Amino acid sequence: MYYVKKRIEISAAHQLQLSYPSKCTQLHGHNWIITVECRAKELNEDGMVVDFTEIKRKVMELLDHKIINDVLPFNPTAENIARWVVESVPNGWRCEVQESEGNIAIYEREEE
């Protein structure tokens, strides 16, 4: 199995829809660190799991310096963003979304 990991830093805002009172229901921003992991049993014709540039493009072009609520069709929690990244990036397997120093959410695709 081959693995690659890409770390991306973005600045973006979001506003959460929650079932309880929270300051996070107000529009606010983070300097996010998104770590994307991809894997493949076989390399592509270029000898890669996926091009690092493709990973960066998929995440940064859509999310960097944006209001995430305006571009993603779900409640933009760190957990939901991590799942979206894995599902959006070729050969995506695992993603860590760090929205602040002590808050990290992880999504990992189940074994197929």
WOSULDA-V116502 format. One record per pair of residues at least 4 apart in sequence whose ideal C-beta (glycine too) atoms are under 6 Angstrom apart, sorted by sequence separation. I is the first residue (numbers start at 1). J is the second residue. D is the distance in whole Angstrom. If there is no record, write none. Layout:
# WOSULDA-V116502
I_J_D, I_J_D
This chain:
# WOSULDA-V116502
18_22_5, 43_47_5, 44_48_5, 50_54_6, 56_60_5, 57_61_5, 59_63_6, 60_64_4, 68_72_6, 72_76_6, 84_88_6, 99_103_5, 43_48_6, 66_71_5, 76_81_6, 74_80_5, 86_92_4, 98_104_5, 18_25_6, 69_76_6, 16_24_5, 68_76_4, 96_104_6, 97_105_5, 16_25_6, 40_49_5, 62_71_6, 86_95_5, 85_95_4, 96_106_5, 38_49_5, 15_27_4, 38_50_5, 95_107_5, 82_95_4, 13_27_6, 94_108_5, 82_97_4, 13_29_4, 81_97_5, 93_109_5, 36_55_5, 78_97_4, 11_31_5, 78_99_5, 86_107_5, 10_32_5, 82_105_5, 86_109_6, 9_33_5, 83_107_4, 34_59_6, 82_107_4, 8_34_5, 79_105_4, 78_105_4, 7_35_5, 6_36_5, 58_88_5, 58_89_5, 5_37_5, 4_38_5, 55_89_5, 3_39_5, 1_39_6, 2_40_5, 1_41_6, 50_90_5, 50_91_5, 49_91_5, 4_49_5, 6_52_5, 2_49_5, 8_56_6, 6_55_4, 36_85_6, 8_59_5, 12_63_5, 40_91_5, 10_63_5, 36_89_6, 38_91_4, 10_64_4, 11_65_6, 12_66_5, 13_67_5, 14_68_4, 15_69_6, 38_92_6, 39_93_5, 14_69_6, 38_93_6, 12_68_5, 37_93_5, 37_94_4, 17_75_5, 36_95_5, 35_96_4, 14_76_4, 34_97_5, 33_98_4, 32_99_6, 30_99_4
